[in-house]
């Protein structure tokens, strides 16, 4: 039986104490979180983490800082669990940020270090950061024909005014009481969500609309996965026509390289890309709204086209080729040139009705 988070942390501490008592160099083994240790399973259509591990030793100048950062994150986590409280990732950074006694060396200098230590702790313990008492900021909104229960409160996603329901970092405890929506649309742009919400698109089309601001948070990815797996709802992705929009779709569908250890609880292999696509550029005469690709965009496009999960897809290679030929990208909001509600009244209903998706 899998240990609870606190026991997993205690096991880590006991292991290090045992190393010391045996006169061994205390060490921690952590799976390597890099493309070199990630593989794409063609059968499941998901990324998975390999078995390569990195060892961090206390008596090693090159390892000691990350070793100490991981233990500091573990100590903070244990304290949070024992007090039945949660801290934001920013809180954890400040809780860890101090000088090592007798030195001018900080345990951490920026939040990226505590964030990495927390992700390593997930791998070591087998528990998510939310289970370890650490949450990211809320960065998403949802509206639709769904009623949930969240810590004893009944919440109707269709009756929360102009702001919708603010998606928390941890969505494991919510219970779906009633779901009458037929599908879900996730969009990267909060402004697009606000347009669809104001137009009551979710009510007219009997769906759920979800957004963040840019890259999807883990809470949103998990919520999308739960809506799909527990309620059998199709999930469609609406992003800009650029390498980063397509990458957002990729992360939701296949999983991400940095979080390959959590793919099974977050990836949705059945998700479909709704737009914006190269074909939309032609069909809706949007070339006049092009934004020229920068060198960094071209480099990112080349990198993505060579990913295992894209390189054998004729549909996606065609999209990449057309973007290269255009030498340009396009924002979702370019559709507003056809009318402020064009996206909700014509573009989305027609594409969904005709099943114009990319898998």
Number of C-alpha atoms within 10 A of each C-alpha: 3 9 12 13 21 19 13 20 22 14 14 17 15 12 15 17 14 13 14 13 11 10 9 13 15 18 19 19 15 18 17 19 22 14 14 11 16 21 16 16 13 10 6 11 16 21 26 22 22 17 11 14 13 12 12 21 20 17 13 12 8 11 15 15 18 20 21 17 23 23 18 21 25 24 15 17 27 20 16 17 16 10 10 9 12 19 19 15 20 17 15 22 21 14 15 20 18 14 13 11 8 6 7 9 12 15 19 22 15 13 17 13 17 26 20 17 21 25 20 22 24 22 20 17 22 17 20 19 24 20 18 28 24 24 22 19 14 16 19 24 21 25 28 28 19 19 18 17 15 14 9 9 9 14 17 18 20 19 15 14 11 10 14 21 19 17 20 19 23 21 17 14 9 16 14 17 12 13 16 13 17 16 20 23 22 25 28 23 21 17 15 20 26 17 15 19 24 15 16 16 23 24 17 11 15 16 21 27 27 26 27 22 15 16 18 19 20 20 23 27 21 23 22 23 24 19 18 18 12 9 16 12 20 18 24 22 25 24 26 21 22 23 22 17 21 23 17 21 26 22 22 27 26 25 27 22 20 16 20 24 23 22 22 16 13 25 24 27 16 14 24 22 21 23 25 23 27 21 13 16 20 10 9 11 12 17 16 9 16 16 14 12 19 12 9 10 18 17 12 15 21 15 11 20 19 12 12 14 19 15 13 12 13 10 12 18 16 12 19 22 15 15 21 16 9 16 15 19 23 24 17 20 17 18 21 12 11 15 11 13 17 14 22 21 15 12 16 19 16 13 14 12 8 9 11 16 15 15 14
